[in-house]
Amino acid sequence: MFFKDKHCPTCKGSGTQVFTPLKPGERKALGTNRTDLWRCTAAGCRWYQPWDHQAGGGRLPEELQNPGADATQ
């Protein structure tokens, strides 16, 4: 089953955050064409990771910080 909620290692708390696929501009900033990378939508967060594990994740550049609240609202 597919879940958008995942634990974000850089957000505070023990709950989960909503993740969305990286947009083309975000993938370009990382220099990748990978479509399996997702980012946390919490306000101020820059964390991204492959959908199936955190180990391949990292932070997007500062200018791609998520300014708003949860993107699904």
Order of alpha helices (4+ residues) and beta strands (2+ residues): beta-beta-alpha-beta-beta-beta
